[in-house]
Amino acid sequence: MLLHRLKNKLGTRSCPPPRSGLQDAYALPVGDPDGGGLARMMTLVVVTRLHNAAAAAAGMRRGLAYARAYADVRGVAG
C-alpha cells in the first residue's frame, strides 16, 4: 500500500485519514463481473441507510420511554 498524503480535515486532526493507493494488489471479483455490480451495491447502500434510520428512531423512542417512565414516578415539591 502506498500513502500519497494525509488529508487535512477539521474534525480529525489527531488521527488524519490518509489518501492511499494499492499497486499490484491481488483481488477477486465478487459475484458476476457482467451482472451489474454497481446496482447491487446501491441496493445494499439503501438497505444500510434504512437500517440506520430505523435504529436511530428506535433509540430515540427508547430514550423517550425511559424519560417518561422516570417522570411518572418522580415527585417534585410534594
mmJSON file of the N, C-alpha and C atoms, coordinates in Angstrom:
{"data_MODEL":{"atom_site":{
"group_PDB":["ATOM","ATOM","ATOM","ATOM","ATOM","ATOM","ATOM","ATOM","ATOM","ATOM","ATOM","ATOM","ATOM","ATOM","ATOM","ATOM","ATOM","ATOM","ATOM","ATOM","ATOM","ATOM","ATOM","ATOM","ATOM","ATOM","ATOM","ATOM","ATOM","ATOM","ATOM","ATOM","ATOM","ATOM","ATOM","ATOM","ATOM","ATOM","ATOM","ATOM","ATOM","ATOM","ATOM","ATOM","ATOM","ATOM","ATOM","ATOM","ATOM","ATOM","ATOM","ATOM","ATOM","ATOM","ATOM","ATOM","ATOM","ATOM","ATOM","ATOM","ATOM","ATOM","ATOM","ATOM","ATOM","ATOM","ATOM","ATOM","ATOM","ATOM","ATOM","ATOM","ATOM","ATOM","ATOM","ATOM","ATOM","ATOM","ATOM","ATOM","ATOM","ATOM","ATOM","ATOM","ATOM","ATOM","ATOM","ATOM","ATOM","ATOM","ATOM","ATOM","ATOM","ATOM","ATOM","ATOM","ATOM","ATOM","ATOM","ATOM","ATOM","ATOM","ATOM","ATOM","ATOM","ATOM","ATOM","ATOM","ATOM","ATOM","ATOM","ATOM","ATOM","ATOM","ATOM","ATOM","ATOM","ATOM","ATOM","ATOM","ATOM","ATOM","ATOM","ATOM","ATOM","ATOM","ATOM","ATOM","ATOM","ATOM","ATOM","ATOM","ATOM","ATOM","ATOM","ATOM","ATOM","ATOM","ATOM","ATOM","ATOM","ATOM","ATOM","ATOM","ATOM","ATOM","ATOM","ATOM","ATOM","ATOM","ATOM","ATOM","ATOM","ATOM","ATOM","ATOM","ATOM","ATOM","ATOM","ATOM","ATOM","ATOM","ATOM","ATOM","ATOM","ATOM","ATOM","ATOM","ATOM","ATOM","ATOM","ATOM","ATOM","ATOM","ATOM","ATOM","ATOM","ATOM","ATOM","ATOM","ATOM","ATOM","ATOM","ATOM","ATOM","ATOM","ATOM","ATOM","ATOM","ATOM","ATOM","ATOM","ATOM","ATOM","ATOM","ATOM","ATOM","ATOM","ATOM","ATOM","ATOM","ATOM","ATOM","ATOM","ATOM","ATOM","ATOM","ATOM","ATOM","ATOM","ATOM","ATOM","ATOM","ATOM","ATOM","ATOM","ATOM","ATOM","ATOM","ATOM","ATOM","ATOM","ATOM","ATOM","ATOM","ATOM","ATOM","ATOM","ATOM","ATOM","ATOM","ATOM","ATOM","ATOM"],
"id":[1,2,3,4,5,6,7,8,9,10,11,12,13,14,15,16,17,18,19,20,21,22,23,24,25,26,27,28,29,30,31,32,33,34,35,36,37,38,39,40,41,42,43,44,45,46,47,48,49,50,51,52,53,54,55,56,57,58,59,60,61,62,63,64,65,66,67,68,69,70,71,72,73,74,75,76,77,78,79,80,81,82,83,84,85,86,87,88,89,90,91,92,93,94,95,96,97,98,99,100,101,102,103,104,105,106,107,108,109,110,111,112,113,114,115,116,117,118,119,120,121,122,123,124,125,126,127,128,129,130,131,132,133,134,135,136,137,138,139,140,141,142,143,144,145,146,147,148,149,150,151,152,153,154,155,156,157,158,159,160,161,162,163,164,165,166,167,168,169,170,171,172,173,174,175,176,177,178,179,180,181,182,183,184,185,186,187,188,189,190,191,192,193,194,195,196,197,198,199,200,201,202,203,204,205,206,207,208,209,210,211,212,213,214,215,216,217,218,219,220,221,222,223,224,225,226,227,228,229,230,231,232,233,234],
"type_symbol":["N","C","C","N","C","C","N","C","C","N","C","C","N","C","C","N","C","C","N","C","C","N","C","C","N","C","C","N","C","C","N","C","C","N","C","C","N","C","C","N","C","C","N","C","C","N","C","C","N","C","C","N","C","C","N","C","C","N","C","C","N","C","C","N","C","C","N","C","C","N","C","C","N","C","C","N","C","C","N","C","C","N","C","C","N","C","C","N","C","C","N","C","C","N","C","C","N","C","C","N","C","C","N","C","C","N","C","C","N","C","C","N","C","C","N","C","C","N","C","C","N","C","C","N","C","C","N","C","C","N","C","C","N","C","C","N","C","C","N","C","C","N","C","C","N","C","C","N","C","C","N","C","C","N","C","C","N","C","C","N","C","C","N","C","C","N","C","C","N","C","C","N","C","C","N","C","C","N","C","C","N","C","C","N","C","C","N","C","C","N","C","C","N","C","C","N","C","C","N","C","C","N","C","C","N","C","C","N","C","C","N","C","C","N","C","C","N","C","C","N","C","C","N","C","C","N","C","C","N","C","C","N","C","C"],
"label_atom_id":["N","CA","C","N","CA","C","N","CA","C","N","CA","C","N","CA","C","N","CA","C","N","CA","C","N","CA","C","N","CA","C","N","CA","C","N","CA","C","N","CA","C","N","CA","C","N","CA","C","N","CA","C","N","CA","C","N","CA","C","N","CA","C","N","CA","C","N","CA","C","N","CA","C","N","CA","C","N","CA","C","N","CA","C","N","CA","C","N","CA","C","N","CA","C","N","CA","C","N","CA","C","N","CA","C","N","CA","C","N","CA","C","N","CA","C","N","CA","C","N","CA","C","N","CA","C","N","CA","C","N","CA","C","N","CA","C","N","CA","C","N","CA","C","N","CA","C","N","CA","C","N","CA","C","N","CA","C","N","CA","C","N","CA","C","N","CA","C","N","CA","C","N","CA","C","N","CA","C","N","CA","C","N","CA","C","N","CA","C","N","CA","C","N","CA","C","N","CA","C","N","CA","C","N","CA","C","N","CA","C","N","CA","C","N","CA","C","N","CA","C","N","CA","C","N","CA","C","N","CA","C","N","CA","C","N","CA","C","N","CA","C","N","CA","C","N","CA","C","N","CA","C","N","CA","C","N","CA","C","N","CA","C","N","CA","C","N","CA","C","N","CA","C"],
"label_alt_id":[null,null,null,null,null,null,null,null,null,null,null,null,null,null,null,null,null,null,null,null,null,null,null,null,null,null,null,null,null,null,null,null,null,null,null,null,null,null,null,null,null,null,null,null,null,null,null,null,null,null,null,null,null,null,null,null,null,null,null,null,null,null,null,null,null,null,null,null,null,null,null,null,null,null,null,null,null,null,null,null,null,null,null,null,null,null,null,null,null,null,null,null,null,null,null,null,null,null,null,null,null,null,null,null,null,null,null,null,null,null,null,null,null,null,null,null,null,null,null,null,null,null,null,null,null,null,null,null,null,null,null,null,null,null,null,null,null,null,null,null,null,null,null,null,null,null,null,null,null,null,null,null,null,null,null,null,null,null,null,null,null,null,null,null,null,null,null,null,null,null,null,null,null,null,null,null,null,null,null,null,null,null,null,null,null,null,null,null,null,null,null,null,null,null,null,null,null,null,null,null,null,null,null,null,null,null,null,null,null,null,null,null,null,null,null,null,null,null,null,null,null,null,null,null,null,null,null,null,null,null,null,null,null,null],
"label_comp_id":["MET","MET","MET","LEU","LEU","LEU","LEU","LEU","LEU","HIS","HIS","HIS","ARG","ARG","ARG","LEU","LEU","LEU","LYS","LYS","LYS","ASN","ASN","ASN","LYS","LYS","LYS","LEU","LEU","LEU","GLY","GLY","GLY","THR","THR","THR","ARG","ARG","ARG","SER","SER","SER","CYS","CYS","CYS","PRO","PRO","PRO","PRO","PRO","PRO","PRO","PRO","PRO","ARG","ARG","ARG","SER","SER","SER","GLY","GLY","GLY","LEU","LEU","LEU","GLN","GLN","GLN","ASP","ASP","ASP","ALA","ALA","ALA","TYR","TYR","TYR","ALA","ALA","ALA","LEU","LEU","LEU","PRO","PRO","PRO","VAL","VAL","VAL","GLY","GLY","GLY","ASP","ASP","ASP","PRO","PRO","PRO","ASP","ASP","ASP","GLY","GLY","GLY","GLY","GLY","GLY","GLY","GLY","GLY","LEU","LEU","LEU","ALA","ALA","ALA","ARG","ARG","ARG","MET","MET","MET","MET","MET","MET","THR","THR","THR","LEU","LEU","LEU","VAL","VAL","VAL","VAL","VAL","VAL","VAL","VAL","VAL","THR","THR","THR","ARG","ARG","ARG","LEU","LEU","LEU","HIS","HIS","HIS","ASN","ASN","ASN","ALA","ALA","ALA","ALA","ALA","ALA","ALA","ALA","ALA","ALA","ALA","ALA","ALA","ALA","ALA","ALA","ALA","ALA","GLY","GLY","GLY","MET","MET","MET","ARG","ARG","ARG","ARG","ARG","ARG","GLY","GLY","GLY","LEU","LEU","LEU","ALA","ALA","ALA","TYR","TYR","TYR","ALA","ALA","ALA","ARG","ARG","ARG","ALA","ALA","ALA","TYR","TYR","TYR","ALA","ALA","ALA","ASP","ASP","ASP","VAL","VAL","VAL","ARG","ARG","ARG","GLY","GLY","GLY","VAL","VAL","VAL","ALA","ALA","ALA","GLY","GLY","GLY"],
"label_asym_id":["A","A","A","A","A","A","A","A","A","A","A","A","A","A","A","A","A","A","A","A","A","A","A","A","A","A","A","A","A","A","A","A","A","A","A","A","A","A","A","A","A","A","A","A","A","A","A","A","A","A","A","A","A","A","A","A","A","A","A","A","A","A","A","A","A","A","A","A","A","A","A","A","A","A","A","A","A","A","A","A","A","A","A","A","A","A","A","A","A","A","A","A","A","A","A","A","A","A","A","A","A","A","A","A","A","A","A","A","A","A","A","A","A","A","A","A","A","A","A","A","A","A","A","A","A","A","A","A","A","A","A","A","A","A","A","A","A","A","A","A","A","A","A","A","A","A","A","A","A","A","A","A","A","A","A","A","A","A","A","A","A","A","A","A","A","A","A","A","A","A","A","A","A","A","A","A","A","A","A","A","A","A","A","A","A","A","A","A","A","A","A","A","A","A","A","A","A","A","A","A","A","A","A","A","A","A","A","A","A","A","A","A","A","A","A","A","A","A","A","A","A","A","A","A","A","A","A","A","A","A","A","A","A","A"],
"label_entity_id":["1","1","1","1","1","1","1","1","1","1","1","1","1","1","1","1","1","1","1","1","1","1","1","1","1","1","1","1","1","1","1","1","1","1","1","1","1","1","1","1","1","1","1","1","1","1","1","1","1","1","1","1","1","1","1","1","1","1","1","1","1","1","1","1","1","1","1","1","1","1","1","1","1","1","1","1","1","1","1","1","1","1","1","1","1","1","1","1","1","1","1","1","1","1","1","1","1","1","1","1","1","1","1","1","1","1","1","1","1","1","1","1","1","1","1","1","1","1","1","1","1","1","1","1","1","1","1","1","1","1","1","1","1","1","1","1","1","1","1","1","1","1","1","1","1","1","1","1","1","1","1","1","1","1","1","1","1","1","1","1","1","1","1","1","1","1","1","1","1","1","1","1","1","1","1","1","1","1","1","1","1","1","1","1","1","1","1","1","1","1","1","1","1","1","1","1","1","1","1","1","1","1","1","1","1","1","1","1","1","1","1","1","1","1","1","1","1","1","1","1","1","1","1","1","1","1","1","1","1","1","1","1","1","1"],
"label_seq_id":[1,1,1,2,2,2,3,3,3,4,4,4,5,5,5,6,6,6,7,7,7,8,8,8,9,9,9,10,10,10,11,11,11,12,12,12,13,13,13,14,14,14,15,15,15,16,16,16,17,17,17,18,18,18,19,19,19,20,20,20,21,21,21,22,22,22,23,23,23,24,24,24,25,25,25,26,26,26,27,27,27,28,28,28,29,29,29,30,30,30,31,31,31,32,32,32,33,33,33,34,34,34,35,35,35,36,36,36,37,37,37,38,38,38,39,39,39,40,40,40,41,41,41,42,42,42,43,43,43,44,44,44,45,45,45,46,46,46,47,47,47,48,48,48,49,49,49,50,50,50,51,51,51,52,52,52,53,53,53,54,54,54,55,55,55,56,56,56,57,57,57,58,58,58,59,59,59,60,60,60,61,61,61,62,62,62,63,63,63,64,64,64,65,65,65,66,66,66,67,67,67,68,68,68,69,69,69,70,70,70,71,71,71,72,72,72,73,73,73,74,74,74,75,75,75,76,76,76,77,77,77,78,78,78],
"pdbx_PDB_ins_code":[null,null,null,null,null,null,null,null,null,null,null,null,null,null,null,null,null,null,null,null,null,null,null,null,null,null,null,null,null,null,null,null,null,null,null,null,null,null,null,null,null,null,null,null,null,null,null,null,null,null,null,null,null,null,null,null,null,null,null,null,null,null,null,null,null,null,null,null,null,null,null,null,null,null,null,null,null,null,null,null,null,null,null,null,null,null,null,null,null,null,null,null,null,null,null,null,null,null,null,null,null,null,null,null,null,null,null,null,null,null,null,null,null,null,null,null,null,null,null,null,null,null,null,null,null,null,null,null,null,null,null,null,null,null,null,null,null,null,null,null,null,null,null,null,null,null,null,null,null,null,null,null,null,null,null,null,null,null,null,null,null,null,null,null,null,null,null,null,null,null,null,null,null,null,null,null,null,null,null,null,null,null,null,null,null,null,null,null,null,null,null,null,null,null,null,null,null,null,null,null,null,null,null,null,null,null,null,null,null,null,null,null,null,null,null,null,null,null,null,null,null,null,null,null,null,null,null,null,null,null,null,null,null,null],
"Cartn_x":[0.844,0.0,0.892,0.499,1.258,0.439,0.997,0.322,0.754,-0.217,0.09,0.254,-0.708,-0.641,-1.658,-1.584,-2.591,-3.568,-4.851,-5.868,-5.927,-6.117,-6.231,-7.71,-8.224,-9.637,-9.765,-10.832,-11.009,-11.271,-12.142,-12.546,-11.615,-10.634,-9.793,-8.313,-7.964,-6.556,-5.69,-6.259,-5.457,-5.218,-6.086,-5.947,-6.365,-5.512,-5.91,-6.015,-7.044,-7.182,-6.206,-5.573,-4.62,-5.309,-4.696,-5.096,-4.134,-4.651,-3.787,-4.104,-3.177,-3.355,-2.803,-3.372,-2.913,-2.302,-1.079,-0.411,-0.088,-0.334,-0.057,-0.762,-1.967,-2.726,-3.504,-3.607,-4.356,-5.814,-6.723,-8.147,-8.962,-10.082,-11.021,-12.354,-13.011,-14.316,-15.365,-16.261,-17.36,-18.598,-19.118,-20.286,-19.886,-20.884,-20.687,-20.146,-18.984,-18.436,-19.318,-20.142,-21.016,-22.427,-22.679,-24.043,-24.462,-23.943,-24.412,-24.012,-22.723,-22.236,-22.626,-22.649,-22.994,-24.442,-25.343,-26.753,-26.906,-26.173,-26.233,-25.675,-24.583,-24.001,-24.939,-25.621,-26.532,-27.723,-28.17,-29.237,-28.792,-27.565,-27.047,-26.906,-26.523,-26.386,-27.745,-28.793,-30.135,-30.612,-30.383,-30.787,-30.051,-28.775,-27.998,-28.523,-28.859,-29.408,-30.737,-31.605,-32.887,-32.68,-31.738,-31.449,-30.951,-30.056,-29.54,-30.634,-31.526,-32.622,-33.571,-33.901,-34.79,-34.142,-32.861,-32.16,-32.103,-31.893,-31.861,-33.232,-34.287,-35.643,-35.987,-35.585,-35.858,-35.104,-33.882,-33.116,-33.748,-34.252,-34.923,-36.209,-36.959,-38.19,-37.895,-36.841,-36.481,-36.058,-35.3,-34.899,-36.1,-37.056,-38.272,-39.069,-39.131,-39.837,-39.168,-37.836,-37.128,-37.448,-37.416,-37.689,-39.117,-40.083,-41.479,-41.68,-41.059,-41.187,-40.582,-39.472,-38.845,-39.715,-40.271,-41.112,-42.402,-42.917,-44.155,-43.986,-42.824,-42.626,-41.926,-41.475,-40.734,-41.71,-41.499,-42.332,-41.518,-42.096,-41.394,-42.259,-41.693,-42.329,-43.698,-43.755,-44.981,-46.016],
"Cartn_y":[-1.168,0.0,1.235,2.231,3.462,4.612,5.341,6.512,7.738,8.395,9.57,10.813,11.018,12.17,11.977,12.802,12.817,13.945,13.669,14.682,15.664,16.918,17.949,18.195,17.617,17.759,18.436,19.179,19.927,19.019,18.023,17.224,16.082,15.785,14.613,14.966,16.029,16.433,15.433,14.813,13.878,12.565,12.215,10.97,11.235,11.884,12.254,11.041,11.005,9.878,10.018,8.931,9.016,8.868,9.41,9.11,8.038,6.839,5.702,5.085,4.297,3.599,2.187,1.299,-0.092,-0.377,-0.871,-1.241,-2.726,-3.406,-4.839,-5.649,-5.234,-5.954,-7.094,-8.197,-9.35,-9.178,-9.348,-9.183,-10.211,-10.586,-11.497,-10.776,-10.963,-10.33,-10.974,-10.169,-10.659,-10.707,-11.879,-12.016,-12.042,-11.891,-11.922,-10.577,-10.526,-9.248,-8.534,-9.285,-8.668,-8.453,-8.662,-8.652,-7.399,-6.245,-5.015,-4.887,-4.867,-4.779,-3.494,-2.381,-1.102,-1.1,-1.644,-1.701,-2.539,-3.642,-4.481,-3.73,-3.001,-2.243,-1.138,-0.477,0.606,0.056,-1.144,-1.774,-1.989,-2.453,-2.656,-1.327,-0.273,1.038,1.524,1.347,1.777,0.986,-0.322,-1.149,-0.699,-0.395,0.063,1.39,2.306,3.597,3.419,2.561,2.306,1.682,0.759,0.141,1.179,2.05,3.082,4.046,4.416,5.322,4.663,3.394,2.691,2.526,2.222,2.065,3.382,4.492,5.798,6.146,5.898,6.186,5.319,4.049,3.165,3.624,4.089,4.589,5.834,6.721,7.924,7.551,6.596,6.165,5.529,4.733,4.103,5.143,6.134,7.207,7.984,8.245,8.939,8.085,6.781,5.886,5.885,5.887,5.967,7.281,8.383,9.685,9.76,9.246,9.274,8.384,7.206,6.303,6.937,7.622,8.296,9.45,10.22,11.366,10.92,9.748,9.265,8.922,8.433,8.02,9.088,10.142,11.185,12.193,12.545,13.58,14.832,15.977,17.242,18.145,18.63,19.608,19.122,17.87,17.331,16.985],
"Cartn_z":[0.0,0.0,0.0,-0.76,-0.888,-0.325,0.636,1.188,0.397,-0.24,-1.042,-0.169,0.727,1.626,2.732,3.766,4.819,4.526,4.641,4.377,5.542,5.238,6.262,6.528,7.613,7.951,9.303,9.489,10.726,11.927,11.777,12.92,13.265,12.426,12.665,12.68,13.355,13.395,14.163,15.196,15.99,15.242,14.31,13.547,12.1,11.31,9.955,9.036,8.199,7.266,6.098,5.693,4.581,3.23,2.211,0.839,0.379,0.135,-0.14,-1.496,-1.975,-3.234,-3.143,-3.928,-3.952,-5.312,-5.311,-6.554,-6.51,-7.622,-7.739,-6.658,-6.28,-5.259,-5.907,-5.205,-5.673,-5.273,-6.22,-5.93,-6.684,-6.111,-6.744,-6.926,-8.074,-8.254,-7.349,-6.837,-6.017,-6.889,-7.136,-7.998,-9.459,-10.314,-11.76,-12.24,-12.892,-13.343,-14.36,-15.104,-16.105,-15.582,-14.302,-13.781,-13.045,-13.381,-12.75,-11.294,-11.035,-9.661,-8.963,-9.699,-9.079,-8.606,-9.391,-8.979,-7.717,-7.622,-6.423,-5.22,-5.42,-4.316,-3.854,-4.778,-4.405,-3.62,-3.95,-3.174,-1.738,-1.563,-0.213,0.531,-0.176,0.459,0.942,0.124,0.516,1.729,1.731,2.872,4.131,4.013,5.158,5.678,4.783,5.215,5.929,5.412,6.069,7.446,7.549,8.839,9.843,9.419,10.325,10.753,9.83,10.178,11.178,10.952,11.875,13.247,13.287,14.564,15.32,14.619,15.273,15.837,15.06,15.54,16.746,16.708,17.843,19.083,18.914,20.055,20.659,19.799,20.319,21.057,20.505,21.156,22.518,22.577,23.846,24.882,24.448,25.359,25.877,25.001,25.419,26.405,26.162,27.085,28.46,28.503,29.792,30.507,29.758,30.372,30.9,30.144,30.603,31.831,31.829,32.977,34.224,34.067,35.211,35.694,34.747,35.126,35.806,35.443,36.057,37.535,37.929,39.321,40.161,39.554,40.293,40.87,42.097,42.73,42.981,42.668,42.865,43.761,44.836,45.731,46.205,46.634,47.245,46.245],
"occupancy":[1.0,1.0,1.0,1.0,1.0,1.0,1.0,1.0,1.0,1.0,1.0,1.0,1.0,1.0,1.0,1.0,1.0,1.0,1.0,1.0,1.0,1.0,1.0,1.0,1.0,1.0,1.0,1.0,1.0,1.0,1.0,1.0,1.0,1.0,1.0,1.0,1.0,1.0,1.0,1.0,1.0,1.0,1.0,1.0,1.0,1.0,1.0,1.0,1.0,1.0,1.0,1.0,1.0,1.0,1.0,1.0,1.0,1.0,1.0,1.0,1.0,1.0,1.0,1.0,1.0,1.0,1.0,1.0,1.0,1.0,1.0,1.0,1.0,1.0,1.0,1.0,1.0,1.0,1.0,1.0,1.0,1.0,1.0,1.0,1.0,1.0,1.0,1.0,1.0,1.0,1.0,1.0,1.0,1.0,1.0,1.0,1.0,1.0,1.0,1.0,1.0,1.0,1.0,1.0,1.0,1.0,1.0,1.0,1.0,1.0,1.0,1.0,1.0,1.0,1.0,1.0,1.0,1.0,1.0,1.0,1.0,1.0,1.0,1.0,1.0,1.0,1.0,1.0,1.0,1.0,1.0,1.0,1.0,1.0,1.0,1.0,1.0,1.0,1.0,1.0,1.0,1.0,1.0,1.0,1.0,1.0,1.0,1.0,1.0,1.0,1.0,1.0,1.0,1.0,1.0,1.0,1.0,1.0,1.0,1.0,1.0,1.0,1.0,1.0,1.0,1.0,1.0,1.0,1.0,1.0,1.0,1.0,1.0,1.0,1.0,1.0,1.0,1.0,1.0,1.0,1.0,1.0,1.0,1.0,1.0,1.0,1.0,1.0,1.0,1.0,1.0,1.0,1.0,1.0,1.0,1.0,1.0,1.0,1.0,1.0,1.0,1.0,1.0,1.0,1.0,1.0,1.0,1.0,1.0,1.0,1.0,1.0,1.0,1.0,1.0,1.0,1.0,1.0,1.0,1.0,1.0,1.0,1.0,1.0,1.0,1.0,1.0,1.0,1.0,1.0,1.0,1.0,1.0,1.0],
"B_iso_or_equiv":[0.0,0.0,0.0,0.0,0.0,0.0,0.0,0.0,0.0,0.0,0.0,0.0,0.0,0.0,0.0,0.0,0.0,0.0,0.0,0.0,0.0,0.0,0.0,0.0,0.0,0.0,0.0,0.0,0.0,0.0,0.0,0.0,0.0,0.0,0.0,0.0,0.0,0.0,0.0,0.0,0.0,0.0,0.0,0.0,0.0,0.0,0.0,0.0,0.0,0.0,0.0,0.0,0.0,0.0,0.0,0.0,0.0,0.0,0.0,0.0,0.0,0.0,0.0,0.0,0.0,0.0,0.0,0.0,0.0,0.0,0.0,0.0,0.0,0.0,0.0,0.0,0.0,0.0,0.0,0.0,0.0,0.0,0.0,0.0,0.0,0.0,0.0,0.0,0.0,0.0,0.0,0.0,0.0,0.0,0.0,0.0,0.0,0.0,0.0,0.0,0.0,0.0,0.0,0.0,0.0,0.0,0.0,0.0,0.0,0.0,0.0,0.0,0.0,0.0,0.0,0.0,0.0,0.0,0.0,0.0,0.0,0.0,0.0,0.0,0.0,0.0,0.0,0.0,0.0,0.0,0.0,0.0,0.0,0.0,0.0,0.0,0.0,0.0,0.0,0.0,0.0,0.0,0.0,0.0,0.0,0.0,0.0,0.0,0.0,0.0,0.0,0.0,0.0,0.0,0.0,0.0,0.0,0.0,0.0,0.0,0.0,0.0,0.0,0.0,0.0,0.0,0.0,0.0,0.0,0.0,0.0,0.0,0.0,0.0,0.0,0.0,0.0,0.0,0.0,0.0,0.0,0.0,0.0,0.0,0.0,0.0,0.0,0.0,0.0,0.0,0.0,0.0,0.0,0.0,0.0,0.0,0.0,0.0,0.0,0.0,0.0,0.0,0.0,0.0,0.0,0.0,0.0,0.0,0.0,0.0,0.0,0.0,0.0,0.0,0.0,0.0,0.0,0.0,0.0,0.0,0.0,0.0,0.0,0.0,0.0,0.0,0.0,0.0,0.0,0.0,0.0,0.0,0.0,0.0],
"pdbx_formal_charge":[null,null,null,null,null,null,null,null,null,null,null,null,null,null,null,null,null,null,null,null,null,null,null,null,null,null,null,null,null,null,null,null,null,null,null,null,null,null,null,null,null,null,null,null,null,null,null,null,null,null,null,null,null,null,null,null,null,null,null,null,null,null,null,null,null,null,null,null,null,null,null,null,null,null,null,null,null,null,null,null,null,null,null,null,null,null,null,null,null,null,null,null,null,null,null,null,null,null,null,null,null,null,null,null,null,null,null,null,null,null,null,null,null,null,null,null,null,null,null,null,null,null,null,null,null,null,null,null,null,null,null,null,null,null,null,null,null,null,null,null,null,null,null,null,null,null,null,null,null,null,null,null,null,null,null,null,null,null,null,null,null,null,null,null,null,null,null,null,null,null,null,null,null,null,null,null,null,null,null,null,null,null,null,null,null,null,null,null,null,null,null,null,null,null,null,null,null,null,null,null,null,null,null,null,null,null,null,null,null,null,null,null,null,null,null,null,null,null,null,null,null,null,null,null,null,null,null,null,null,null,null,null,null,null],
"auth_seq_id":[1,1,1,2,2,2,3,3,3,4,4,4,5,5,5,6,6,6,7,7,7,8,8,8,9,9,9,10,10,10,11,11,11,12,12,12,13,13,13,14,14,14,15,15,15,16,16,16,17,17,17,18,18,18,19,19,19,20,20,20,21,21,21,22,22,22,23,23,23,24,24,24,25,25,25,26,26,26,27,27,27,28,28,28,29,29,29,30,30,30,31,31,31,32,32,32,33,33,33,34,34,34,35,35,35,36,36,36,37,37,37,38,38,38,39,39,39,40,40,40,41,41,41,42,42,42,43,43,43,44,44,44,45,45,45,46,46,46,47,47,47,48,48,48,49,49,49,50,50,50,51,51,51,52,52,52,53,53,53,54,54,54,55,55,55,56,56,56,57,57,57,58,58,58,59,59,59,60,60,60,61,61,61,62,62,62,63,63,63,64,64,64,65,65,65,66,66,66,67,67,67,68,68,68,69,69,69,70,70,70,71,71,71,72,72,72,73,73,73,74,74,74,75,75,75,76,76,76,77,77,77,78,78,78],
"auth_comp_id":["MET","MET","MET","LEU","LEU","LEU","LEU","LEU","LEU","HIS","HIS","HIS","ARG","ARG","ARG","LEU","LEU","LEU","LYS","LYS","LYS","ASN","ASN","ASN","LYS","LYS","LYS","LEU","LEU","LEU","GLY","GLY","GLY","THR","THR","THR","ARG","ARG","ARG","SER","SER","SER","CYS","CYS","CYS","PRO","PRO","PRO","PRO","PRO","PRO","PRO","PRO","PRO","ARG","ARG","ARG","SER","SER","SER","GLY","GLY","GLY","LEU","LEU","LEU","GLN","GLN","GLN","ASP","ASP","ASP","ALA","ALA","ALA","TYR","TYR","TYR","ALA","ALA","ALA","LEU","LEU","LEU","PRO","PRO","PRO","VAL","VAL","VAL","GLY","GLY","GLY","ASP","ASP","ASP","PRO","PRO","PRO","ASP","ASP","ASP","GLY","GLY","GLY","GLY","GLY","GLY","GLY","GLY","GLY","LEU","LEU","LEU","ALA","ALA","ALA","ARG","ARG","ARG","MET","MET","MET","MET","MET","MET","THR","THR","THR","LEU","LEU","LEU","VAL","VAL","VAL","VAL","VAL","VAL","VAL","VAL","VAL","THR","THR","THR","ARG","ARG","ARG","LEU","LEU","LEU","HIS","HIS","HIS","ASN","ASN","ASN","ALA","ALA","ALA","ALA","ALA","ALA","ALA","ALA","ALA","ALA","ALA","ALA","ALA","ALA","ALA","ALA","ALA","ALA","GLY","GLY","GLY","MET","MET","MET","ARG","ARG","ARG","ARG","ARG","ARG","GLY","GLY","GLY","LEU","LEU","LEU","ALA","ALA","ALA","TYR","TYR","TYR","ALA","ALA","ALA","ARG","ARG","ARG","ALA","ALA","ALA","TYR","TYR","TYR","ALA","ALA","ALA","ASP","ASP","ASP","VAL","VAL","VAL","ARG","ARG","ARG","GLY","GLY","GLY","VAL","VAL","VAL","ALA","ALA","ALA","GLY","GLY","GLY"],
"auth_asym_id":["A","A","A","A","A","A","A","A","A","A","A","A","A","A","A","A","A","A","A","A","A","A","A","A","A","A","A","A","A","A","A","A","A","A","A","A","A","A","A","A","A","A","A","A","A","A","A","A","A","A","A","A","A","A","A","A","A","A","A","A","A","A","A","A","A","A","A","A","A","A","A","A","A","A","A","A","A","A","A","A","A","A","A","A","A","A","A","A","A","A","A","A","A","A","A","A","A","A","A","A","A","A","A","A","A","A","A","A","A","A","A","A","A","A","A","A","A","A","A","A","A","A","A","A","A","A","A","A","A","A","A","A","A","A","A","A","A","A","A","A","A","A","A","A","A","A","A","A","A","A","A","A","A","A","A","A","A","A","A","A","A","A","A","A","A","A","A","A","A","A","A","A","A","A","A","A","A","A","A","A","A","A","A","A","A","A","A","A","A","A","A","A","A","A","A","A","A","A","A","A","A","A","A","A","A","A","A","A","A","A","A","A","A","A","A","A","A","A","A","A","A","A","A","A","A","A","A","A","A","A","A","A","A","A"],
"auth_atom_id":["N","CA","C","N","CA","C","N","CA","C","N","CA","C","N","CA","C","N","CA","C","N","CA","C","N","CA","C","N","CA","C","N","CA","C","N","CA","C","N","CA","C","N","CA","C","N","CA","C","N","CA","C","N","CA","C","N","CA","C","N","CA","C","N","CA","C","N","CA","C","N","CA","C","N","CA","C","N","CA","C","N","CA","C","N","CA","C","N","CA","C","N","CA","C","N","CA","C","N","CA","C","N","CA","C","N","CA","C","N","CA","C","N","CA","C","N","CA","C","N","CA","C","N","CA","C","N","CA","C","N","CA","C","N","CA","C","N","CA","C","N","CA","C","N","CA","C","N","CA","C","N","CA","C","N","CA","C","N","CA","C","N","CA","C","N","CA","C","N","CA","C","N","CA","C","N","CA","C","N","CA","C","N","CA","C","N","CA","C","N","CA","C","N","CA","C","N","CA","C","N","CA","C","N","CA","C","N","CA","C","N","CA","C","N","CA","C","N","CA","C","N","CA","C","N","CA","C","N","CA","C","N","CA","C","N","CA","C","N","CA","C","N","CA","C","N","CA","C","N","CA","C","N","CA","C","N","CA","C","N","CA","C","N","CA","C","N","CA","C","N","CA","C"],
"pdbx_PDB_model_num":[1,1,1,1,1,1,1,1,1,1,1,1,1,1,1,1,1,1,1,1,1,1,1,1,1,1,1,1,1,1,1,1,1,1,1,1,1,1,1,1,1,1,1,1,1,1,1,1,1,1,1,1,1,1,1,1,1,1,1,1,1,1,1,1,1,1,1,1,1,1,1,1,1,1,1,1,1,1,1,1,1,1,1,1,1,1,1,1,1,1,1,1,1,1,1,1,1,1,1,1,1,1,1,1,1,1,1,1,1,1,1,1,1,1,1,1,1,1,1,1,1,1,1,1,1,1,1,1,1,1,1,1,1,1,1,1,1,1,1,1,1,1,1,1,1,1,1,1,1,1,1,1,1,1,1,1,1,1,1,1,1,1,1,1,1,1,1,1,1,1,1,1,1,1,1,1,1,1,1,1,1,1,1,1,1,1,1,1,1,1,1,1,1,1,1,1,1,1,1,1,1,1,1,1,1,1,1,1,1,1,1,1,1,1,1,1,1,1,1,1,1,1,1,1,1,1,1,1,1,1,1,1,1,1]
}}}
